Amino acid sequence: MALNHMTVPTLSAQDVLGLAAALGCVGVEFRNDLNRPLFEGTSAHYIKDLATDLQIDILALAEVKAFNDAPETKVAAAKNLTKTAQACGAHGVAFIPAVASGIVDRTQQRDALRNALHIFQPMLTDMNLIGFIEPLGFETSTLRHKDDVALVLAEMGNPTCFKIVHDTFHHHLSGDTAFHANLTGLVHISGITDPAPKTQDMTDAHRVLVDAEDRLGNVIQLKALQSQGYAGPASFECFAPDIHAMTDPATALAKSIAFITSNLPAQAA
């Protein structure tokens, strides 16, 4: 298992690493959208050394926001984030698509993705980093379906510098049925236990820890990914205010980890 900083946004980067180690996690993801400097201003080299000491991988830094909308204007931000990723020893950086005001034609989605990936590919290749592409399942997402990412990557010869993020929440929202485990570099997990919202009304604010009441089928999705060859980590990415306000995140996360791992073969953790 792994831990995304969004699940415990009030903790410092150092404390996130400590919590991940205490929980037996293999990795963490850090973010630049928590309304404070990445690593709270602590040097990337210090974070790298601490992660190494705790035997925790820094899986990714998030995010290059709206990377597929005028990507030429995002190059400087991407360069800054990739430099930090290199300095802290992260495997790569997350590329998050824009959300539009209306539904975007899938051909347009693929065209925008193709253009953006050709812009960012040389940078990632030169720095030996992975660009983690995360389709968002919202109806107005400008990159909604993993099938479209897989198609564009195949056209490009499946460059090793790009991998897909399988997010269980967004997979559910998109209605996708294909998993593309061979292209998946990271999995995000979160549950929805509120019985009220219909799928089209689910938002980030509903995303909690995974338990037996989960409506997204996290365990089913993880089993499918594993059966198709995915052996990487599943990273908790929860946005619900109740989760952010947890006074004892270690206990709550340990309980969710126990539920998930008890329902999966050991290697899926």
N, C-alpha and C positions, 0 to 999 in steps of 0.2 A: 504494500500500500504506500501511498504518498500523500503529501499535504500541500494544498494550494493556500497561499497566504490569505486569499479572500475568505476562507473559512474562519480564520482567527485574525481579523484585520487589526485588532487593537494590540496584538503582540508585536514586539520588535522582531526584526529579522533574526537576531541572535536567539530570541526566545522561541521562534518558530522552529529553528534548527534543534534546539534543546527538546522541544515537545515532540518533534518527529522522531528523534533518537529514543526518547522515553517510550514512545508507542511502538517502536520496532519498525518504523517506516524505512523505506529504502531511499526516498527522495523528497524534495520539496520544489515548489515553484514560487518565485517571487514576482511582485507586480509593481508597476509604476503608476497605478491609478488609485492609490489609497490616500490621496490628498496629503502626501508628505514625500520627501525625497526617497528614492529607492535605497534600501538598507538604512534608512533614517540618517543618511550622511556618513555612515561607517564605510570604510574603504572596501572596495570589491575584493582586494587581496586578503584582507582580514577575514571576510566572509568565506572566501575560498579555503583558507587555512582552518577555520573553525569547522566547516563542513567536512573537510578531510579528516580532521581529528575525530569527529563524531561518526565517520563512515557513512555520511549522507550525501547522495548525489544531488546536485542542483540541476534539475531536469530542464527547466526553461525559465526565461524571463519574459514576462508579459507587460506590455504588448505593443506591437506596431498597429495602431488603431486605424480602422477604415483603410487598410492597405491597398484595397482594390479601387479606391476612389481617388483619381488623380495621383497615382502612385509616384510619379516623378517628384511630387511635392513632399513625399514621405521618406525620401532617400536619406536626408540628413538625420531625421529621427531614428531611422533604422540603423544607420551607421553608429550613432551614439549608443543605441541599445546593444548592438552586436559587439561593440568594443567592451562594454561593461560585461556582457556575457562571457567573452573571452577571458577577461580579467578575473572573473569569479569562478571560472571553470564550468559554467553552465553548458549543457548539451546544445542549446539553441534558443531561439526566440519565437514567441507566438505572434502569428499574423491573423488579425481579427477583421472580418469584413465589415463594411458599412451596413447600416440598416436604413432603408429608404422610407419615403413617406407613402409609397404605394408599391404594388406588386411589380417586380422587375422580370421581364422575359428571361427564360433560362439561357437562350442563345446570348443575350446581352451579358448575363452572369458569367458565362464561360469566356466570352471575349474579354471582359474586364479582368478576369482571373489570369488568362493567358498573357495579357499585356503586363500585368503586375509581376507575375513570376519571372518573365524574361528580364524585367528590370532588376529584381532582387537576387536572381540566381548567381550572377558573378560575385556579388558581395559575400554571399553565404559560402560559396565554393572557396573563395580566397581565404576566408576565415575558418574554414573547416567546421562550420556550424550547421545545424538543422533549422529550417524554417517550418515551424509547426502550424499548419493551416487548419483553422477551426471553422467549419461551416456552422452558421447559426440557423436554427430551425424556424425562426419567426417568419410569418407569412411575407413580410416586407424585407426580408434579408436579401442582400445583393449577392450572397453566396449561400444557398440553402441546403444543397444536396451533395453528399459525398460522391455520388456517381459522377457529378460534373467535375469535381476535383480529380477523380481517378481518370476520367477521359482526357482532361488537359495534360495531366502528368504523363499519361501514356503517349500522347502526341509529342511530348518533349523527351521521350525515351526514359521516363521514370528516373529523373535525376535523384541521386542519393541525398541531396541537400534539402529535399522536401519530404515531409511526412504529414499525415492527416491526424488531427485530434478527433477522436471519437468521444463526443460528449453525450452521456446517456439522456440528459434532458433535451438537448437539441435533436438527437436522433428520434426521440419520441414525438417532438413537435413537427418535425419535417415529414413524418410518415415514411421515412426511408426503410427499406427492407434489406438492402445489401450492407455488409459490414466492412469489406475491404481491409481485412485484418493484415494482409501482407503490406499494405501501405500505412498502417497505423503506427504512429510513434509514441502516442500518449493517449490515455483514457481519462476523462473527467467524470466523476460520479457525484450525484446528488439525488435525493429522493423528493417526492411530493406525497405527502400524507393527508393533506387537506382534501376532503371528499368533494368540496364544492365546485372548484373551477373545472370547466370543460377544457379539453386539450387546447383549443384556440385561445383560451383565456388564461392559460398558465404563464406566469412571468418569473423572472429571477427571484422575486421576493417570496415565492412559494418554495424555493429550493432549500431543503433541510437535509439532515443526515439520513442515511439509508437504514430502514428497519423493516419489520414484517408488514407494515402498513403501506409500503412504497407502491405507488401507482405507475411508476415509470418502467418497471421490470428491470431494474438494475442487475439483479442476479441472472436473469435470463439473458440479458445483453452480454454480460461478462462471460457467461458460459459459451455463448455463440462465438464470441471473439476468441476465447481460448481454444475452442474446438477447431477453429480455422487457423490457428497458429500464433495468435498474439500471446506473448509471454512477458510483456512489460508491465509497468505499474499502473494501478488505478488510483487517481489522485482526487481527494475530496475537494470539491469546489462548491461551496454553499454560500448563498447570498441572503438567505432569510434573516431579517432583523433579530429574530429570537435566537438564531444560531450565533450571530455576531455578539449577542449580549450574554452568552454563556459565561457563568462564573467558574465552572469546572470543565473546560473543554476536554481535558485529558480523559476524564471518566466517560463523557458522552462519546468521544471519538473511539475510545477503546471498546465500548459497547457495540458501536456500529461496525467496527472492524471485526469483532467476534461474530456478529451476525453474518456478515458477508463471507468471511473465511470458513465458517461452519457449513456454508451452503455451496462452497466451491472447492475443487481440488487445490491442494496447497500451492501449486505453482502459479495459480491465478492471482495470488496476493501480491 
